[in-house]
Amino acid sequence: MSRSRVSLDQWRALLAVVDAGGYAQAAQRLHRSQSSVSYAVRQLEAALGVRAFAIEGRRAVLTPTGEMLVRRARFLLDEAAAIEQAARRLSAGWEAEVRLAVEVAMPTSPLLASLERFGAEGPGTRIELLEVVLGHLTDVLGRGEADLAIFGAVPMGYIGEPLMQLRFVLAANPAHPLHRLRRPLSMRDLRAHRHLVVRESSAERPTAPPLQATQRWTVSHMTTSIEAARAGYGFAWLPEEKIRPELEAGTLRPLKLRDGGERLENLYLIFADREHAGPATLRLAQIIRDTIAAAGNTSPPRRARHLR
């Protein structure tokens, strides 16, 4: 590995001169003498064999080379600051990785927004996201595969904190024969057509179809179910937030039922081990709470508790 000929202090001096508008102003900003700032910039130029500034009248202006150096220096100093912040986080006990298990029905936008905010605060901590299927009392937590989970049911032995409520709608392509009936549908109507079902994540818990339709496609991921419904291959219960673009575009339409035209499901925030959760896991959980609350989609304040 080659040794750098320019120190971070010299790069900081260069940026200070540019941002402050001169050597005297940069010296004030850095709480240093003007001569030391000027010397640092001259040393940088000498080490690289370039001129960062050119004198125009009484002003020092950046040369094209200087402009390139400034752009790269900003990136370099940002990276150095991020490394230092990550080191401080880790020395304070922040985990190197947080494993988050999330049901695929959870809206994507608040989830990604939470991960982005967490990444800005703890850039040294990796996130491993495991997506599982709604309704599955998964043993992901019990096997130690996740530190934090967002599930629609609380596994035995854990405490679930209500996080948000999902609305599921029964939907199909507008040209589907069920829409052509032009009346509220009965279970008998539905049984005559193909039902699209998402298989649960665990092989030990085969999916029990809620509707005994004459035809059924069981798929492994919700995106496949959404695409199949959108293409007209069947009907499915789908999270409203997940199919909002299709509903707005008219490629999916809700089916009207005589009874039960919608389903509401709560999602719960669950710790694998709340008492021994690390600071990064605790912080991610709080960011998720704050993001969901800001979106205005929260569940009633009722805690679900299951003990073995």
C-alpha positions as a Python dict, from the first residue, in 0.01 Angstrom:
ca = {
    (1, 'M'): (0, 0, 0),
    (2, 'S'): (149, 335, -105),
    (3, 'R'): (191, 602, 158),
    (4, 'S'): (-11, 921, 119),
    (5, 'R'): (199, 1233, 63),
    (6, 'V'): (-82, 1463, 174),
    (7, 'S'): (-227, 1464, 525),
    (8, 'L'): (-593, 1506, 616),
    (9, 'D'): (-496, 1829, 789),
    (10, 'Q'): (-368, 1969, 460),
    (11, 'W'): (-686, 1866, 279),
    (12, 'R'): (-889, 2038, 553),
    (13, 'A'): (-686, 2354, 506),
    (14, 'L'): (-754, 2352, 133),
    (15, 'L'): (-1130, 2314, 183),
    (16, 'A'): (-1135, 2580, 453),
    (17, 'V'): (-975, 2833, 218),
    (18, 'V'): (-1233, 2755, -50),
    (19, 'D'): (-1535, 2749, 181),
    (20, 'A'): (-1436, 3053, 389),
    (21, 'G'): (-1334, 3260, 87),
    (22, 'G'): (-970, 3326, 170),
    (23, 'Y'): (-671, 3242, 387),
    (24, 'A'): (-752, 3488, 665),
    (25, 'Q'): (-1111, 3368, 694),
    (26, 'A'): (-997, 3003, 682),
    (27, 'A'): (-751, 3070, 963),
    (28, 'Q'): (-1031, 3208, 1178),
    (29, 'R'): (-1254, 2909, 1101),
    (30, 'L'): (-979, 2660, 1184),
    (31, 'H'): (-855, 2861, 1486),
    (32, 'R'): (-505, 2870, 1340),
    (33, 'S'): (-266, 3134, 1216),
    (34, 'Q'): (-295, 3248, 856),
    (35, 'S'): (65, 3150, 791),
    (36, 'S'): (3, 2789, 902),
    (37, 'V'): (-299, 2758, 672),
    (38, 'S'): (-104, 2904, 380),
    (39, 'Y'): (189, 2671, 454),
    (40, 'A'): (-42, 2364, 461),
    (41, 'V'): (-182, 2449, 118),
    (42, 'R'): (167, 2513, -26),
    (43, 'Q'): (284, 2178, 112),
    (44, 'L'): (-13, 2006, -52),
    (45, 'E'): (63, 2166, -387),
    (46, 'A'): (432, 2075, -360),
    (47, 'A'): (358, 1715, -266),
    (48, 'L'): (127, 1667, -564),
    (49, 'G'): (318, 1888, -809),
    (50, 'V'): (12, 2096, -896),
    (51, 'R'): (-128, 2445, -843),
    (52, 'A'): (-459, 2454, -660),
    (53, 'F'): (-497, 2832, -679),
    (54, 'A'): (-414, 3099, -930),
    (55, 'I'): (-388, 3469, -844),
    (56, 'E'): (-630, 3695, -1030),
    (57, 'G'): (-580, 4050, -918),
    (58, 'R'): (-594, 4033, -541),
    (59, 'R'): (-796, 3714, -531),
    (60, 'A'): (-686, 3353, -525),
    (61, 'V'): (-917, 3143, -745),
    (62, 'L'): (-924, 2770, -799),
    (63, 'T'): (-754, 2631, -1105),
    (64, 'P'): (-931, 2347, -1294),
    (65, 'T'): (-697, 2110, -1112),
    (66, 'G'): (-786, 2276, -784),
    (67, 'E'): (-1157, 2226, -852),
    (68, 'M'): (-1098, 1855, -906),
    (69, 'L'): (-892, 1835, -587),
    (70, 'V'): (-1167, 2007, -388),
    (71, 'R'): (-1432, 1762, -510),
    (72, 'R'): (-1219, 1462, -421),
    (73, 'A'): (-1110, 1614, -91),
    (74, 'R'): (-1469, 1657, 22),
    (75, 'F'): (-1532, 1288, -44),
    (76, 'L'): (-1208, 1191, 131),
    (77, 'L'): (-1286, 1391, 445),
    (78, 'D'): (-1645, 1267, 455),
    (79, 'E'): (-1516, 910, 439),
    (80, 'A'): (-1261, 978, 713),
    (81, 'A'): (-1534, 1124, 933),
    (82, 'A'): (-1756, 822, 865),
    (83, 'I'): (-1476, 584, 964),
    (84, 'E'): (-1421, 772, 1288),
    (85, 'Q'): (-1793, 772, 1363),
    (86, 'A'): (-1817, 400, 1294),
    (87, 'A'): (-1521, 334, 1522),
    (88, 'R'): (-1684, 537, 1800),
    (89, 'R'): (-2009, 345, 1756),
    (90, 'L'): (-1834, 11, 1770),
    (91, 'S'): (-1623, 110, 2070),
    (92, 'A'): (-1946, 211, 2245),
    (93, 'G'): (-2082, -139, 2189),
    (94, 'W'): (-2271, -94, 1860),
    (95, 'E'): (-2308, -427, 1685),
    (96, 'A'): (-2125, -488, 1358),
    (97, 'E'): (-2450, -631, 1216),
    (98, 'V'): (-2822, -619, 1295),
    (99, 'R'): (-3046, -891, 1151),
    (100, 'L'): (-3403, -780, 1082),
    (101, 'A'): (-3680, -1023, 985),
    (102, 'V'): (-3981, -859, 819),
    (103, 'E'): (-4302, -997, 677),
    (104, 'V'): (-4326, -928, 306),
    (105, 'A'): (-4661, -757, 355),
    (106, 'M'): (-4500, -461, 533),
    (107, 'P'): (-4502, -146, 316),
    (108, 'T'): (-4166, -100, 152),
    (109, 'S'): (-4133, 280, 178),
    (110, 'P'): (-4123, 317, 560),
    (111, 'L'): (-3899, 12, 586),
    (112, 'L'): (-3641, 148, 342),
    (113, 'A'): (-3666, 496, 495),
    (114, 'S'): (-3589, 346, 836),
    (115, 'L'): (-3289, 156, 705),
    (116, 'E'): (-3158, 466, 528),
    (117, 'R'): (-3183, 675, 845),
    (118, 'F'): (-3018, 402, 1048),
    (119, 'G'): (-2738, 377, 792),
    (120, 'A'): (-2671, 749, 826),
    (121, 'E'): (-2643, 720, 1204),
    (122, 'G'): (-2450, 393, 1217),
    (123, 'P'): (-2259, 350, 890),
    (124, 'G'): (-2034, 88, 1048),
    (125, 'T'): (-2325, -148, 1119),
    (126, 'R'): (-2449, -377, 844),
    (127, 'I'): (-2815, -473, 804),
    (128, 'E'): (-2924, -822, 706),
    (129, 'L'): (-3289, -820, 599),
    (130, 'L'): (-3480, -1147, 601),
    (131, 'E'): (-3827, -1141, 442),
    (132, 'V'): (-4087, -1395, 555),
    (133, 'V'): (-4452, -1454, 472),
    (134, 'L'): (-4745, -1303, 658),
    (135, 'G'): (-4929, -1532, 898),
    (136, 'H'): (-4630, -1757, 963),
    (137, 'L'): (-4550, -1806, 1334),
    (138, 'T'): (-4188, -1825, 1236),
    (139, 'D'): (-3914, -1972, 1448),
    (140, 'V'): (-3658, -1735, 1295),
    (141, 'L'): (-3623, -1568, 1634),
    (142, 'G'): (-3594, -1895, 1820),
    (143, 'R'): (-3317, -2016, 1589),
    (144, 'G'): (-3122, -1697, 1650),
    (145, 'E'): (-3146, -1585, 1286),
    (146, 'A'): (-3281, -1238, 1369),
    (147, 'D'): (-3224, -976, 1638),
    (148, 'L'): (-3543, -787, 1560),
    (149, 'A'): (-3860, -883, 1375),
    (150, 'I'): (-4178, -731, 1234),
    (151, 'F'): (-4444, -1002, 1219),
    (152, 'G'): (-4821, -1023, 1200),
    (153, 'A'): (-4828, -1275, 1484),
    (154, 'V'): (-4617, -1303, 1797),
    (155, 'P'): (-4438, -1638, 1840),
    (156, 'M'): (-4478, -1817, 2170),
    (157, 'G'): (-4235, -1689, 2432),
    (158, 'Y'): (-4203, -1336, 2294),
    (159, 'I'): (-4365, -998, 2355),
    (160, 'G'): (-4490, -804, 2054),
    (161, 'E'): (-4528, -427, 2045),
    (162, 'P'): (-4808, -313, 1810),
    (163, 'L'): (-4642, -125, 1525),
    (164, 'M'): (-4891, -67, 1245),
    (165, 'Q'): (-5209, -196, 1087),
    (166, 'L'): (-5235, -333, 735),
    (167, 'R'): (-5545, -339, 521),
    (168, 'F'): (-5582, -634, 283),
    (169, 'V'): (-5818, -620, -13),
    (170, 'L'): (-5943, -899, -236),
    (171, 'A'): (-5835, -793, -583),
    (172, 'A'): (-5824, -911, -943),
    (173, 'N'): (-5763, -776, -1290),
    (174, 'P'): (-6055, -553, -1405),
    (175, 'A'): (-6128, -801, -1688),
    (176, 'H'): (-6153, -1098, -1450),
    (177, 'P'): (-6486, -1287, -1476),
    (178, 'L'): (-6565, -1210, -1112),
    (179, 'H'): (-6579, -838, -1192),
    (180, 'R'): (-6822, -907, -1474),
    (181, 'L'): (-7081, -1039, -1232),
    (182, 'R'): (-7140, -676, -1127),
    (183, 'R'): (-7273, -766, -783),
    (184, 'P'): (-7139, -843, -437),
    (185, 'L'): (-6974, -1183, -444),
    (186, 'S'): (-7036, -1489, -229),
    (187, 'M'): (-6789, -1758, -124),
    (188, 'R'): (-6952, -1982, -382),
    (189, 'D'): (-6865, -1732, -655),
    (190, 'L'): (-6502, -1725, -545),
    (191, 'R'): (-6467, -2104, -527),
    (192, 'A'): (-6533, -2130, -900),
    (193, 'H'): (-6217, -1934, -984),
    (194, 'R'): (-5843, -1959, -927),
    (195, 'H'): (-5719, -1845, -588),
    (196, 'L'): (-5361, -1710, -565),
    (197, 'V'): (-5196, -1799, -232),
    (198, 'V'): (-4853, -1719, -92),
    (199, 'R'): (-4679, -2015, 70),
    (200, 'E'): (-4554, -1971, 425),
    (201, 'S'): (-4179, -1954, 481),
    (202, 'S'): (-4149, -2272, 684),
    (203, 'A'): (-4165, -2616, 529),
    (204, 'E'): (-4280, -2748, 866),
    (205, 'R'): (-4599, -2538, 842),
    (206, 'P'): (-4764, -2598, 504),
    (207, 'T'): (-5009, -2332, 398),
    (208, 'A'): (-5367, -2412, 487),
    (209, 'P'): (-5580, -2243, 219),
    (210, 'P'): (-5848, -2021, 373),
    (211, 'L'): (-6074, -2079, 73),
    (212, 'Q'): (-6141, -2419, -86),
    (213, 'A'): (-6131, -2296, -445),
    (214, 'T'): (-6147, -2541, -733),
    (215, 'Q'): (-5819, -2400, -860),
    (216, 'R'): (-5530, -2263, -658),
    (217, 'W'): (-5181, -2143, -739),
    (218, 'T'): (-4945, -2138, -441),
    (219, 'V'): (-4642, -1918, -494),
    (220, 'S'): (-4338, -1844, -281),
    (221, 'H'): (-4340, -1465, -284),
    (222, 'M'): (-4600, -1190, -271),
    (223, 'T'): (-4461, -1012, -576),
    (224, 'T'): (-4543, -1322, -781),
    (225, 'S'): (-4898, -1325, -645),
    (226, 'I'): (-4941, -955, -729),
    (227, 'E'): (-4809, -1002, -1082),
    (228, 'A'): (-5030, -1307, -1140),
    (229, 'A'): (-5339, -1118, -1021),
    (230, 'R'): (-5247, -814, -1230),
    (231, 'A'): (-5209, -1036, -1537),
    (232, 'G'): (-5555, -1185, -1484),
    (233, 'Y'): (-5458, -1536, -1373),
    (234, 'G'): (-5664, -1529, -1054),
    (235, 'F'): (-5771, -1334, -745),
    (236, 'A'): (-5583, -1281, -420),
    (237, 'W'): (-5592, -1111, -80),
    (238, 'L'): (-5322, -845, -109),
    (239, 'P'): (-5192, -564, 116),
    (240, 'E'): (-5341, -237, -5),
    (241, 'E'): (-5010, -49, 30),
    (242, 'K'): (-4827, -310, -177),
    (243, 'I'): (-5069, -279, -469),
    (244, 'R'): (-5140, 93, -453),
    (245, 'P'): (-4965, 160, -788),
    (246, 'E'): (-5176, -111, -955),
    (247, 'L'): (-5496, 20, -796),
    (248, 'E'): (-5419, 374, -909),
    (249, 'A'): (-5329, 256, -1259),
    (250, 'G'): (-5642, 41, -1278),
    (251, 'T'): (-5457, -284, -1348),
    (252, 'L'): (-5606, -428, -1026),
    (253, 'R'): (-5951, -362, -881),
    (254, 'P'): (-6096, -466, -545),
    (255, 'L'): (-6366, -734, -556),
    (256, 'K'): (-6687, -656, -370),
    (257, 'L'): (-6797, -927, -128),
    (258, 'R'): (-7130, -969, 45),
    (259, 'D'): (-6941, -998, 373),
    (260, 'G'): (-6581, -924, 462),
    (261, 'G'): (-6461, -714, 172),
    (262, 'E'): (-6143, -625, 359),
    (263, 'R'): (-5915, -769, 623),
    (264, 'L'): (-5713, -584, 883),
    (265, 'E'): (-5388, -726, 1017),
    (266, 'N'): (-5162, -586, 1288),
    (267, 'L'): (-4787, -594, 1256),
    (268, 'Y'): (-4581, -626, 1575),
    (269, 'L'): (-4227, -521, 1657),
    (270, 'I'): (-4056, -810, 1835),
    (271, 'F'): (-3711, -838, 1993),
    (272, 'A'): (-3530, -1171, 1996),
    (273, 'D'): (-3393, -1076, 2339),
    (274, 'R'): (-3504, -734, 2461),
    (275, 'E'): (-3298, -738, 2780),
    (276, 'H'): (-2973, -809, 2599),
    (277, 'A'): (-3037, -615, 2279),
    (278, 'G'): (-2740, -406, 2169),
    (279, 'P'): (-2752, -29, 2114),
    (280, 'A'): (-2770, -65, 1735),
    (281, 'T'): (-3069, -300, 1756),
    (282, 'L'): (-3241, -66, 2003),
    (283, 'R'): (-3175, 234, 1783),
    (284, 'L'): (-3307, 63, 1469),
    (285, 'A'): (-3624, -34, 1656),
    (286, 'Q'): (-3678, 328, 1764),
    (287, 'I'): (-3618, 458, 1412),
    (288, 'I'): (-3877, 213, 1278),
    (289, 'R'): (-4128, 328, 1544),
    (290, 'D'): (-4066, 694, 1462),
    (291, 'T'): (-4094, 639, 1085),
    (292, 'I'): (-4422, 449, 1114),
    (293, 'A'): (-4564, 708, 1356),
    (294, 'A'): (-4468, 992, 1122),
    (295, 'A'): (-4653, 814, 840),
    (296, 'G'): (-4963, 806, 1059),
    (297, 'N'): (-5018, 431, 1026),
    (298, 'T'): (-4995, 293, 1376),
    (299, 'S'): (-5183, 15, 1552),
    (300, 'P'): (-5388, 63, 1868),
    (301, 'P'): (-5157, 77, 2175),
    (302, 'R'): (-5211, -282, 2278),
    (303, 'R'): (-4926, -520, 2353),
    (304, 'A'): (-4943, -882, 2246),
    (305, 'R'): (-4769, -1121, 2480),
    (306, 'H'): (-4712, -1493, 2438),
    (307, 'L'): (-4527, -1693, 2701),
    (308, 'R'): (-4421, -2054, 2677),
}
